Amino acid sequence: MGSIVTAASDTASALRENVHLSQLNQDKVPVLYPRGTPSGKAEEEYIASLTIQANAAAKSLACGSILAGQSSEADEYGDVAFWLGEGDYGVGHESQVLEALRLEGQLNAETKVIHMDLSSETQLPSTLRLPSLTEETKALIELLSQLRDVHCFRIENMSGSNGLVAYVLLGQRGHGWVGLLGIGVWT
C-alpha cells in the first residue's frame, strides 16, 4: 500500500501546488476532492478503490500510471482518483474538467488537450498494451464498468511541466463525475 500512496501523492503534487489530498479511510488512500466530497460512504469507498486498483494494475503491467501506460519514460508517478460531483464534464467540456481539477492555471498558448480513444472492452486508453489481463487489471476494469459516458484526454505542454503529460479519464457514477488523474513523462 505504501508505494500506491507515494505514487498517487507524487502525481497530485507534481500537477498542483498546495494540493489537498483527502485521506479517505484508515488505509490513508489518496484521493482528490477539488469540488467537495461525495454524499455517501459507498462513493467514497469506490473512489479509494479506483486509486488502489489503478496503481495495482499499472504495477502488474510494469508501468507507473495505467493511463500513461508503457509510453511513459518514468514510473515514479501513479494515478490518483478524484470526485468532481455534478456538472457538465462530458466529451467536449475538457476545459471545465481542468478548471474543476484546478489545473487551468497551468494552461498556456502551447498547451494541447488531446482526446484519447478508449478500448471498448476495458475502458482504458487504447495505447495501453495488454498482453493478457492480470487479476489487478480485471479488478480495475470491473470498477470502470460502473461508469457511464467515460472519456479520456491528455494535456501536453503545461506551464512548468518539464516533460510531464497529464492524463484524465472520467465518467459518471450516480449523480456525479469521478475519474483518474495520471502522469506520464515525455522528453
Backbone as a printed PyTorch tensor [residue, N CA C, xyz], in Angstrom:
tensor([[[  0.8260,  -1.1980,   0.0000],
         [  0.0000,   0.0000,   0.0000],
         [  0.8650,   1.2550,   0.0000]],

        [[  2.0440,   1.2000,   0.6130],
         [  2.9040,   2.3730,   0.6980],
         [  3.3080,   2.9160,  -0.6480]],

        [[  3.6510,   2.0430,  -1.5950],
         [  4.0590,   2.5120,  -2.9170],
         [  2.8880,   3.1380,  -3.6680]],

        [[  1.6790,   2.6490,  -3.4480],
         [  0.4970,   3.2370,  -4.0750],
         [  0.2840,   4.6460,  -3.5510]],

        [[  0.3670,   4.8160,  -2.2540],
         [  0.1920,   6.1310,  -1.6440],
         [  1.2470,   7.0940,  -2.1690]],

        [[  2.4940,   6.6500,  -2.2250],
         [  3.5820,   7.5060,  -2.6950],
         [  3.3810,   7.8960,  -4.1510]],

        [[  3.0970,   6.9360,  -5.0220],
         [  2.9300,   7.2170,  -6.4520],
         [  1.7540,   8.1520,  -6.7020]],

        [[  0.6230,   7.9060,  -6.0580],
         [ -0.5540,   8.7520,  -6.2440],
         [ -0.3120,  10.1460,  -5.6790]],

        [[  0.3310,  10.2350,  -4.5280],
         [  0.6410,  11.5330,  -3.9320],
         [  1.6090,  12.3210,  -4.8010]],

        [[  2.6180,  11.6430,  -5.3470],
         [  3.5800,  12.3080,  -6.2280],
         [  2.8880,  12.8630,  -7.4670]],

        [[  1.9320,  12.1370,  -8.0030],
         [  1.1800,  12.6020,  -9.1670],
         [  0.4310,  13.8830,  -8.8430]],

        [[ -0.3280,  13.8700,  -7.7680],
         [ -1.1160,  15.0420,  -7.3960],
         [ -0.2170,  16.2380,  -7.1070]],

        [[  0.8690,  16.0170,  -6.4020],
         [  1.7760,  17.1060,  -6.0480],
         [  2.4880,  17.6770,  -7.2650]],

        [[  2.8220,  16.8370,  -8.2330],
         [  3.5210,  17.3030,  -9.4330],
         [  2.6380,  18.2160, -10.2760]],

        [[  1.3450,  18.0140, -10.2240],
         [  0.4380,  18.7890, -11.0650],
         [ -0.1600,  20.0010, -10.3770]],

        [[ -0.2610,  19.9650,  -9.0800],
         [ -0.9580,  21.0440,  -8.3900],
         [ -0.1600,  21.5200,  -7.1970]],

        [[  0.1310,  22.8160,  -7.1690],
         [  0.7720,  23.3830,  -5.9910],
         [ -0.2250,  23.3490,  -4.8390]],

        [[  0.2860,  23.1520,  -3.6540],
         [ -0.5480,  23.1300,  -2.4510],
         [ -1.7470,  22.2000,  -2.6050]],

        [[ -1.4970,  21.0690,  -3.2380],
         [ -2.5780,  20.1220,  -3.4810],
         [ -3.1420,  19.6190,  -2.1510]],

        [[ -4.4470,  19.4370,  -2.1160],
         [ -5.0700,  18.8750,  -0.9200],
         [ -5.5390,  17.4690,  -1.2390]],

        [[ -4.8050,  16.5070,  -0.7310],
         [ -5.2210,  15.1170,  -0.8770],
         [ -6.0480,  14.7580,   0.3410]],

        [[ -7.2530,  14.3340,   0.1200],
         [ -8.0830,  13.8900,   1.2300],
         [ -7.6470,  12.4900,   1.6220]],

        [[ -7.4690,  12.2540,   2.8970],
         [ -7.1540,  10.9170,   3.3910],
         [ -8.4880,  10.2550,   3.6750]],

        [[ -8.8630,   9.3250,   2.8100],
         [-10.2300,   8.8300,   2.7920],
         [-10.5650,   7.8480,   3.9000]],

        [[ -9.6650,   6.9140,   4.1770],
         [-10.0210,   5.8680,   5.1280],
         [ -8.8300,   5.5080,   5.9970]],

        [[ -8.9730,   4.4800,   6.7940],
         [ -7.9020,   4.0950,   7.7060],
         [ -6.6320,   3.6970,   6.9640]],

        [[ -6.7410,   3.3320,   5.6990],
         [ -5.5660,   2.9820,   4.9060],
         [ -4.8900,   4.2020,   4.2990]],

        [[ -5.4850,   5.3660,   4.5040],
         [ -4.9430,   6.6260,   4.0040],
         [ -4.7080,   6.6010,   2.4930]],

        [[ -5.7060,   6.1900,   1.7690],
         [ -5.6440,   6.1490,   0.3080],
         [ -5.8180,   7.5720,  -0.2250]],

        [[ -4.8830,   8.0610,  -1.0460],
         [ -5.0130,   9.4240,  -1.5680],
         [ -6.0990,   9.5300,  -2.6330]],

        [[ -6.9260,  10.5440,  -2.5020],
         [ -7.9350,  10.8890,  -3.4920],
         [ -8.0360,  12.4080,  -3.5350]],

        [[ -8.5120,  12.9370,  -4.6460],
         [ -8.7070,  14.3780,  -4.7890],
         [-10.1880,  14.7050,  -4.7180]],

        [[-10.5050,  15.6960,  -3.8920],
         [-11.8650,  16.2140,  -3.7990],
         [-11.8080,  17.7170,  -4.0730]],

        [[-11.5650,  18.1300,  -5.3100],
         [-11.4290,  19.5570,  -5.5760],
         [-12.7360,  20.3320,  -5.5000]],

        [[-13.8840,  19.6530,  -5.5550],
         [-15.1760,  20.3400,  -5.5570],
         [-16.1330,  19.7740,  -4.5100]],

        [[-15.6120,  19.3490,  -3.3860],
         [-16.4610,  18.7970,  -2.3420],
         [-16.4370,  17.2820,  -2.3400]],

        [[-16.9870,  16.7060,  -1.2980],
         [-16.9440,  15.2520,  -1.1420],
         [-18.2680,  14.6220,  -1.5590]],

        [[-18.2270,  13.3490,  -1.9430],
         [-19.4770,  12.6620,  -2.2880],
         [-20.3400,  12.4840,  -1.0490]],

        [[-21.6180,  12.2350,  -1.2740],
         [-22.5580,  12.1870,  -0.1560],
         [-22.6050,  10.8620,   0.5800]],

        [[-22.0840,   9.8060,   0.0140],
         [-22.2170,   8.5170,   0.6790],
         [-20.9190,   7.7600,   0.8310]],

        [[-20.9130,   6.8720,   1.8030],
         [-19.7390,   6.0430,   2.0750],
         [-19.4090,   5.1360,   0.8910]],

        [[-20.4350,   4.6390,   0.1950],
         [-20.1980,   3.7610,  -0.9600],
         [-19.4080,   4.4930,  -2.0410]],

        [[-19.7260,   5.7650,  -2.2770],
         [-18.9860,   6.5530,  -3.2720],
         [-17.5460,   6.7690,  -2.8180]],

        [[-17.3560,   7.0750,  -1.5500],
         [-16.0010,   7.2760,  -1.0260],
         [-15.1660,   6.0060,  -1.1680]],

        [[-15.7690,   4.8770,  -0.8670],
         [-15.0530,   3.6020,  -0.9960],
         [-14.7400,   3.2970,  -2.4560]],

        [[-15.6720,   3.6180,  -3.3470],
         [-15.4410,   3.4020,  -4.7770],
         [-14.2470,   4.2350,  -5.2480]],

        [[-14.1980,   5.4920,  -4.8610],
         [-13.1150,   6.3850,  -5.2870],
         [-11.7710,   5.8950,  -4.7460]],

        [[-11.7330,   5.4860,  -3.4960],
         [-10.4930,   4.9390,  -2.9280],
         [-10.0740,   3.6840,  -3.6870]],

        [[-11.0500,   2.8490,  -4.0230],
         [-10.7490,   1.6270,  -4.7770],
         [-10.1700,   1.9430,  -6.1470]],

        [[-10.6320,   3.0260,  -6.7740],
         [-10.0760,   3.4250,  -8.0730],
         [ -8.5850,   3.7330,  -7.9600]],

        [[ -8.2030,   4.5040,  -6.9360],
         [ -6.7800,   4.8020,  -6.7410],
         [ -5.9970,   3.5100,  -6.5390]],

        [[ -6.4820,   2.6590,  -5.6570],
         [ -5.7710,   1.4130,  -5.3330],
         [ -5.6550,   0.5150,  -6.5590]],

        [[ -6.7690,   0.2710,  -7.2440],
         [ -6.7540,  -0.6720,  -8.3670],
         [ -6.0130,  -0.1310,  -9.5770]],

        [[ -6.1010,   1.1750,  -9.8310],
         [ -5.3670,   1.7470, -10.9680],
         [ -3.8710,   1.5670, -10.7750]],

        [[ -3.3960,   1.8130,  -9.5700],
         [ -1.9650,   1.6770,  -9.3030],
         [ -1.5260,   0.2180,  -9.2630]],

        [[ -2.3770,  -0.6520,  -8.7460],
         [ -2.0520,  -2.0850,  -8.7380],
         [ -2.0130,  -2.6290, -10.1670]],

        [[ -2.9650,  -2.2060, -11.0040],
         [ -2.9820,  -2.6530, -12.4010],
         [ -1.7510,  -2.1480, -13.1420]],

        [[ -1.3850,  -0.8920, -12.9130],
         [ -0.1880,  -0.3410, -13.5660],
         [  1.0540,  -1.1230, -13.1610]],

        [[  1.1710,  -1.3870, -11.8750],
         [  2.3350,  -2.1430, -11.3870],
         [  2.3760,  -3.5370, -12.0160]],

        [[  1.2150,  -4.1720, -12.1680],
         [  1.1700,  -5.5200, -12.7500],
         [  1.5820,  -5.5240, -14.2210]],

        [[  1.5330,  -4.3510, -14.8580],
         [  1.9210,  -4.2180, -16.2650],
         [  3.2730,  -3.5240, -16.4190]],

        [[  3.9830,  -3.3770, -15.3070],
         [  5.3230,  -2.7680, -15.2980],
         [  5.3160,  -1.3270, -15.7960]],

        [[  4.3260,  -0.5510, -15.3400],
         [  4.3270,   0.8770, -15.6430],
         [  3.8630,   1.6430, -14.4030]],

        [[  4.1090,   2.9430, -14.3810],
         [  3.7470,   3.7520, -13.2270],
         [  2.2800,   4.1360, -13.2190]],

        [[  1.8020,   4.6340, -14.3530],
         [  0.4250,   5.0900, -14.4830],
         [ -0.3130,   4.2100, -15.4810]],

        [[ -1.4740,   3.7260, -15.1100],
         [ -2.2790,   2.9110, -16.0250],
         [ -2.7630,   3.7620, -17.1950]],

        [[ -2.9370,   5.0600, -16.9830],
         [ -3.3910,   5.9390, -18.0580],
         [ -2.2640,   6.2610, -19.0330]],

        [[ -1.0700,   6.5180, -18.5200],
         [  0.0830,   6.7930, -19.3880],
         [  0.5890,   5.5080, -20.0230]],

        [[  0.4450,   4.4150, -19.3080],
         [  0.8600,   3.1150, -19.8350],
         [  2.3530,   2.9960, -20.0250]],

        [[  2.7270,   2.1300, -20.9180],
         [  4.1370,   1.8400, -21.1460],
         [  4.8320,   2.9350, -21.9420]],

        [[  4.1070,   3.9310, -22.4400],
         [  4.7320,   5.0030, -23.2170],
         [  5.4800,   6.0020, -22.3390]],

        [[  5.2090,   6.0140, -21.0460],
         [  5.9000,   6.9370, -20.1460],
         [  7.3540,   6.5150, -19.9680]],

        [[  8.2410,   7.5010, -19.9470],
         [  9.6680,   7.2380, -19.7990],
         [ 10.0880,   7.0450, -18.3420]],

        [[  9.1690,   7.2300, -17.4100],
         [  9.4790,   7.0550, -15.9880],
         [  8.2790,   6.4210, -15.2990]],

        [[  8.5490,   5.7450, -14.2120],
         [  7.4840,   5.0470, -13.4940],
         [  7.2480,   5.5800, -12.0850]],

        [[  7.7610,   6.7740, -11.7760],
         [  7.6280,   7.2680, -10.4070],
         [  6.2470,   7.8340, -10.0930]],

        [[  5.4620,   8.1360, -11.1210],
         [  4.1350,   8.6940, -10.9020],
         [  3.0800,   7.6150, -11.0820]],

        [[  1.9950,   7.7550, -10.3570],
         [  0.8940,   6.8090, -10.4630],
         [ -0.3750,   7.5190, -10.8690]],

        [[ -1.4970,   6.9620, -10.4800],
         [ -2.8050,   7.5440, -10.7800],
         [ -3.5130,   7.8340,  -9.4590]],

        [[ -4.2210,   8.9430,  -9.4220],
         [ -4.9870,   9.2930,  -8.2310],
         [ -6.4330,   9.5340,  -8.6660]],

        [[ -7.3710,   8.9620,  -7.9180],
         [ -8.7930,   9.1200,  -8.2350],
         [ -9.2850,  10.4730,  -7.7340]],

        [[-10.3140,  10.9800,  -8.3960],
         [-10.8980,  12.2570,  -7.9850],
         [-12.4140,  12.2000,  -8.1030]],

        [[-13.0550,  13.1050,  -7.3840],
         [-14.5040,  13.2630,  -7.4020],
         [-14.7980,  14.7030,  -7.7950]],

        [[-15.5760,  14.8980,  -8.8700],
         [-15.9780,  16.2440,  -9.2770],
         [-17.4170,  16.5520,  -8.9160]],

        [[-18.2170,  15.5370,  -8.6660],
         [-19.6200,  15.7650,  -8.3660],
         [-20.4060,  16.0600,  -9.6280]],

        [[-21.5130,  16.7770,  -9.4630],
         [-22.3760,  17.0830, -10.6000],
         [-21.7800,  18.2100, -11.4230]],

        [[-22.0470,  18.1720, -12.7170],
         [-21.5610,  19.2140, -13.6150],
         [-21.5740,  18.7260, -15.0470]],

        [[-21.1540,  19.5970, -15.9370],
         [-21.1020,  19.2730, -17.3570],
         [-19.6590,  18.9430, -17.7080]],

        [[-19.2810,  17.6890, -17.5110],
         [-17.8950,  17.2570, -17.6950],
         [-17.7490,  16.2010, -18.7840]],

        [[-18.7330,  16.1130, -19.6670],
         [-18.6790,  15.1330, -20.7400],
         [-17.7050,  15.5270, -21.8390]],

        [[-17.6680,  14.7330, -22.8920],
         [-16.7970,  14.9930, -24.0360],
         [-17.0660,  16.4020, -24.5670]],

        [[-16.0050,  17.1170, -24.8720],
         [-16.1280,  18.4820, -25.3620],
         [-16.0780,  19.5270, -24.2630]],

        [[-16.0600,  19.0870, -23.0090],
         [-16.0320,  20.0130, -21.8760],
         [-14.7490,  19.8390, -21.0620]],

        [[-13.6580,  19.5700, -21.7650],
         [-12.3880,  19.3260, -21.0940],
         [-11.9180,  20.5460, -20.3050]],

        [[-12.1910,  21.7590, -20.8160],
         [-11.7620,  22.9570, -20.0800],
         [-12.4730,  23.0490, -18.7320]],

        [[-13.7460,  22.6380, -18.6690],
         [-14.4580,  22.6340, -17.3900],
         [-13.8690,  21.5900, -16.4390]],

        [[-13.4520,  20.4460, -16.9890],
         [-12.8150,  19.4120, -16.1620],
         [-11.5180,  19.9530, -15.5810]],

        [[-10.6940,  20.5880, -16.4190],
         [ -9.4120,  21.1200, -15.9490],
         [ -9.6140,  22.2290, -14.9280]],

        [[-10.6400,  23.0390, -15.1290],
         [-10.9580,  24.0790, -14.1480],
         [-11.3930,  23.4500, -12.8280]],

        [[-12.2450,  22.4350, -12.8960],
         [-12.7090,  21.7620, -11.6800],
         [-11.5490,  21.1030, -10.9350]],

        [[-10.5680,  20.5820, -11.6820],
         [ -9.3820,  19.9700, -11.0650],
         [ -8.3520,  21.0150, -10.6410]],

        [[ -8.6620,  22.2790, -10.9160],
         [ -7.7890,  23.4070, -10.5680],
         [ -6.4530,  23.3480, -11.3080]],

        [[ -6.5020,  22.9280, -12.5470],
         [ -5.3050,  22.8700, -13.3850],
         [ -5.2780,  23.9850, -14.4270]],

        [[ -6.3210,  24.8080, -14.4860],
         [ -6.3990,  25.8210, -15.5340],
         [ -5.2560,  26.8310, -15.4680]],

        [[ -4.6800,  27.0470, -14.2920],
         [ -3.5650,  27.9830, -14.1480],
         [ -2.2870,  27.5100, -14.8170]],

        [[ -2.2290,  26.2450, -15.1940],
         [ -1.0370,  25.7030, -15.8380],
         [ -1.1870,  25.6040, -17.3560]],

        [[ -2.3020,  26.0890, -17.8680],
         [ -2.5200,  26.0730, -19.3100],
         [ -1.9370,  27.3420, -19.9160]],

        [[ -1.4080,  27.2210, -21.1200],
         [ -0.8300,  28.3650, -21.8200],
         [ -1.0810,  28.1970, -23.3130]],

        [[ -0.5360,  29.1060, -24.1160],
         [ -0.7640,  29.0620, -25.5650],
         [ -0.2020,  27.7930, -26.2050]],

        [[  0.7930,  27.1720, -25.5780],
         [  1.4220,  25.9630, -26.1220],
         [  0.7340,  24.6720, -25.6700]],

        [[ -0.1520,  24.7740, -24.7060],
         [ -0.8150,  23.5880, -24.1520],
         [ -1.7330,  22.9480, -25.1890]],

        [[ -1.6650,  21.6300, -25.2470],
         [ -2.5410,  20.8670, -26.1400],
         [ -3.3790,  19.9110, -25.2990]],

        [[ -4.6750,  19.9110, -25.5300],
         [ -5.5870,  18.9460, -24.9140],
         [ -6.0010,  17.9880, -26.0250]],

        [[ -5.6540,  16.7120, -25.8540],
         [ -5.8300,  15.7270, -26.9180],
         [ -6.7310,  14.5880, -26.4470]],

        [[ -7.8190,  14.3740, -27.1760],
         [ -8.7400,  13.2680, -26.8860],
         [ -8.0140,  11.9440, -27.1000]],

        [[ -8.2780,  10.9670, -26.2330],
         [ -7.6790,   9.6380, -26.3610],
         [ -8.7790,   8.6000, -26.5490]],

        [[ -8.5560,   7.7080, -27.4830],
         [ -9.5000,   6.6160, -27.6970],
         [ -9.4000,   5.6140, -26.5550]],

        [[-10.5380,   5.0390, -26.2000],
         [-10.5980,   4.0120, -25.1630],
         [-10.9610,   2.6750, -25.7940]],

        [[-10.4280,   1.6240, -25.2410],
         [-10.8040,   0.2750, -25.6600],
         [-12.2470,   0.0230, -25.2360]],

        [[-13.0550,  -0.4900, -26.1340],
         [-14.4530,  -0.7710, -25.7890],
         [-14.5680,  -1.9040, -24.7730]],

        [[-13.5710,  -2.7780, -24.7080],
         [-13.6170,  -3.8930, -23.7590],
         [-13.1500,  -3.5080, -22.3590]],

        [[-12.1970,  -2.5690, -22.2750],
         [-11.5910,  -2.2810, -20.9740],
         [-11.9030,  -0.8980, -20.4250]],

        [[-12.3250,   0.0320, -21.2680],
         [-12.4980,   1.4340, -20.8820],
         [-11.1660,   2.0770, -20.4870]],

        [[-10.0610,   1.5070, -20.9350],
         [ -8.7240,   2.0580, -20.7050],
         [ -8.1940,   2.5900, -22.0320]],

        [[ -7.2100,   3.5060, -21.9860],
         [ -6.6680,   4.0400, -23.2390],
         [ -6.2260,   2.9220, -24.1860]],

        [[ -6.5610,   3.0850, -25.4550],
         [ -6.2250,   2.0560, -26.4450],
         [ -4.7200,   1.9550, -26.6700]],

        [[ -3.9590,   2.9450, -26.2050],
         [ -2.4970,   2.8980, -26.3260],
         [ -1.8580,   1.9620, -25.3050]],

        [[ -2.6030,   1.5700, -24.2810],
         [ -2.0850,   0.6660, -23.2530],
         [ -1.9390,  -0.7350, -23.8300]],

        [[ -0.7520,  -1.2930, -23.7010],
         [ -0.5130,  -2.6500, -24.2030],
         [ -0.8810,  -3.6580, -23.1130]],

        [[ -1.8320,  -4.5030, -23.4350],
         [ -2.3030,  -5.5290, -22.5020],
         [ -2.0550,  -6.9000, -23.1180]],

        [[ -0.8640,  -7.4760, -22.9090],
         [ -0.5990,  -8.7930, -23.4810],
         [ -1.5810,  -9.8410, -22.9530]],

        [[ -1.9650,  -9.6950, -21.7130],
         [ -3.0120, -10.5190, -21.1110],
         [ -3.5670,  -9.7300, -19.9390]],

        [[ -4.7580, -10.0650, -19.5200],
         [ -5.3760,  -9.3480, -18.4110],
         [ -4.9280,  -9.9490, -17.0870]],

        [[ -4.2510,  -9.1390, -16.2930],
         [ -3.8570,  -9.5760, -14.9570],
         [ -5.0710,  -9.4750, -14.0350]],

        [[ -4.9980, -10.1030, -12.8870],
         [ -6.0970, -10.0080, -11.9150],
         [ -6.3130,  -8.5560, -11.5000]],

        [[ -5.2250,  -7.8070, -11.3550],
         [ -5.3170,  -6.4020, -10.9610],
         [ -6.0100,  -5.5780, -12.0460]],

        [[ -5.6840,  -5.8670, -13.2960],
         [ -6.3100,  -5.1470, -14.4040],
         [ -7.7920,  -5.5000, -14.4990]],

        [[ -8.1260,  -6.7610, -14.2960],
         [ -9.5370,  -7.1750, -14.3080],
         [-10.3280,  -6.4480, -13.2260]],

        [[ -9.7280,  -6.2810, -12.0480],
         [-10.4130,  -5.5810, -10.9530],
         [-10.6530,  -4.1150, -11.3160]],

        [[ -9.6780,  -3.4810, -11.9640],
         [ -9.8550,  -2.0930, -12.3920],
         [-10.9310,  -1.9960, -13.4730]],

        [[-10.9160,  -2.8960, -14.4270],
         [-11.9200,  -2.8960, -15.4950],
         [-13.3200,  -3.0380, -14.9010]],

        [[-13.4630,  -3.8630, -13.8790],
         [-14.7570,  -4.0190, -13.2020],
         [-15.2000,  -2.6920, -12.5910]],

        [[-14.2890,  -1.9680, -11.9620],
         [-14.6390,  -0.6620, -11.3930],
         [-15.0350,   0.3230, -12.4910]],

        [[-14.2680,   0.3540, -13.5740],
         [-14.5580,   1.2870, -14.6650],
         [-15.8690,   0.9540, -15.3660]],

        [[-16.2790,  -0.3090, -15.3280],
         [-17.5380,  -0.7070, -15.9730],
         [-18.7500,  -0.0940, -15.2720]],

        [[-18.5550,   0.4370, -14.0780],
         [-19.6430,   1.0650, -13.3320],
         [-19.8620,   2.5220, -13.7370]],

        [[-19.0220,   3.0240, -14.6470],
         [-19.1240,   4.4130, -15.0930],
         [-19.8540,   4.5040, -16.4270]],

        [[-20.5670,   5.6150, -16.6200],
         [-21.2160,   5.9250, -17.8970],
         [-20.4790,   7.0980, -18.5480]],

        [[-20.6300,   7.2130, -19.8380],
         [-20.0760,   8.3570, -20.5810],
         [-18.5880,   8.5550, -20.3110]],

        [[-17.8530,   7.4560, -20.2920],
         [-16.4180,   7.5010, -19.9920],
         [-15.6650,   8.1200, -21.1670]],

        [[-14.7470,   9.0100, -20.8490],
         [-13.8640,   9.5650, -21.8670],
         [-12.5170,   9.8810, -21.2410]],

        [[-11.5340,  10.0960, -22.1140],
         [-10.1620,  10.2830, -21.6540],
         [ -9.4670,  11.3060, -22.5470]],

        [[ -8.5930,  12.0930, -21.9410],
         [ -7.7780,  13.0300, -22.7020],
         [ -6.4520,  13.2440, -21.9870]],

        [[ -5.4860,  13.7630, -22.7380],
         [ -4.1930,  14.0870, -22.1430],
         [ -3.9030,  15.5600, -22.3750]],

        [[ -3.0550,  16.1170, -21.5150],
         [ -2.6980,  17.5220, -21.5810],
         [ -1.1880,  17.6120, -21.7140]],

        [[ -0.7310,  18.1610, -22.8220],
         [  0.6970,  18.3010, -23.0920],
         [  1.1010,  19.7680, -22.9920]],

        [[  2.3600,  20.0110, -22.6560],
         [  2.9640,  21.3520, -22.6350],
         [  2.3210,  22.3020, -21.6310]],

        [[  2.0240,  21.8280, -20.4460],
         [  1.5160,  22.7100, -19.4060],
         [  2.6700,  23.5420, -18.8650]],

        [[  2.3650,  24.7120, -18.3480],
         [  3.3930,  25.5750, -17.7730],
         [  4.1240,  24.8490, -16.6590]],

        [[  5.4450,  24.9020, -16.6990],
         [  6.2610,  24.3020, -15.6480],
         [  6.2040,  22.8000, -15.5710]],

        [[  5.7380,  22.1370, -16.6270],
         [  5.5520,  20.6870, -16.5460],
         [  6.8310,  19.8940, -16.7650]],

        [[  7.8450,  20.4860, -17.3800],
         [  9.1350,  19.8100, -17.5790],
         [  8.9900,  18.4050, -18.1530]],

        [[  8.2280,  18.2720, -19.2220],
         [  8.0730,  16.9720, -19.8710],
         [  6.9780,  16.0990, -19.2980]],

        [[  6.2730,  16.5720, -18.2730],
         [  5.1690,  15.7900, -17.7140],
         [  3.9260,  15.9620, -18.5870]],

        [[  3.2530,  14.8740, -18.8320],
         [  1.9950,  14.8850, -19.5760],
         [  0.9220,  14.3740, -18.6240]],

        [[ -0.1390,  15.1490, -18.4530],
         [ -1.2310,  14.7400, -17.5660],
         [ -2.2750,  13.9660, -18.3630]],

        [[ -2.8350,  12.9550, -17.7360],
         [ -3.8840,  12.1250, -18.3280],
         [ -5.1030,  12.1840, -17.4220]],

        [[ -6.2710,  12.3310, -18.0270],
         [ -7.5200,  12.3690, -17.2700],
         [ -8.4950,  11.3850, -17.9040]],

        [[ -9.0190,  10.4860, -17.0930],
         [-10.0850,   9.5750, -17.5080],
         [-11.2320,   9.8090, -16.5390]],

        [[-12.4340,  10.0370, -17.0470],
         [-13.5590,  10.2460, -16.1420],
         [-14.8610,   9.7560, -16.7460]],

        [[-15.8220,   9.5560, -15.8630],
         [-17.1500,   9.1230, -16.2600],
         [-18.1390,   9.4100, -15.1440]],

        [[-19.4000,   9.1940, -15.4360],
         [-20.4490,   9.4390, -14.4480],
         [-20.7440,   8.1810, -13.6590]],

        [[-20.9430,   8.3970, -12.3760],
         [-21.3950,   7.3190, -11.4950],
         [-22.4340,   7.9310, -10.5800]],

        [[-23.6330,   7.4160, -10.6520],
         [-24.7090,   8.0350,  -9.8830],
         [-24.9610,   9.4370, -10.4190]],

        [[-24.9410,  10.4130,  -9.5230],
         [-25.2120,  11.7970,  -9.9160],
         [-23.9490,  12.6310, -10.0260]],

        [[-22.7890,  11.9870, -10.0130],
         [-21.5600,  12.7690, -10.0700],
         [-20.5470,  12.1970, -11.0360]],

        [[-19.5140,  12.9630, -11.2520],
         [-18.4120,  12.5590, -12.1220],
         [-17.2250,  12.1620, -11.2670]],

        [[-16.6040,  11.0720, -11.6510],
         [-15.4600,  10.5280, -10.9240],
         [-14.4230,  10.1150, -11.9610]],

        [[-13.1560,  10.1140, -11.5760],
         [-12.1530,   9.7150, -12.5580],
         [-10.7850,   9.4820, -11.9750]],

        [[ -9.8290,   9.3860, -12.8920],
         [ -8.4260,   9.1740, -12.5500],
         [ -7.5820,  10.2530, -13.2010]],

        [[ -6.5830,  10.7060, -12.4760],
         [ -5.6030,  11.6660, -12.9630],
         [ -4.2460,  10.9910, -12.8920]],

        [[ -3.5420,  10.9320, -14.0030],
         [ -2.2370,  10.2760, -14.0440],
         [ -1.2090,  11.1460, -14.7290]],

        [[  0.0420,  10.7300, -14.6290],
         [  1.1410,  11.4620, -15.2610],
         [  2.0180,  10.4970, -16.0300]],

        [[  2.4360,  10.9510, -17.1990],
         [  3.4630,  10.2750, -17.9720],
         [  4.6110,  11.2480, -18.1700]],

        [[  5.7700,  10.7320, -18.4620],
         [  6.9430,  11.5810, -18.6960],
         [  7.3760,  11.3980, -20.1370]],

        [[  7.4210,  12.5090, -20.8690],
         [  7.9040,  12.5170, -22.2480],
         [  9.0080,  13.5550, -22.3380]],

        [[ 10.1440,  13.1780, -22.8550],
         [ 11.2220,  14.1670, -23.0260],
         [ 11.6180,  14.2930, -24.4720]]])
